[in-house]
Amino acid sequence: MNKADIVKFVAKTLKSSAAQAEESINAVLAGVEKGLKSDGEVSLVGYVTFKTAKRAARTGRNPQTGASIKIPARTVVKAKIGSKLKDAVA
């Protein structure tokens, strides 16, 4: 299922237009982004918790040449799946 499929599902479920459903989904995703940027954590209780984490700089290898490369430090997003989602999929 991709974003277009989710838009169709939401539009059908809410009996609204696809444009309205996409606008709603985009608003939710923007809220998740804003929450991660400002608080570093977004929690949808029972479904998923997103957290930011710092990944330290490290040395890696180019698989084609074997040469060492420097991989810079960065912030990554990690997700922890909640019990309701685990039970729904199981």
ABEGO torsion letter per residue (X at the ends): XBAAAAAAAAAAAAGBBAAAAAAAAAAAAAAAAAAAAAAGBBBBBGABBBBBBBBBBBBBBBAAAGBBBBBBBBBBBBBBBBAAAAAAAX
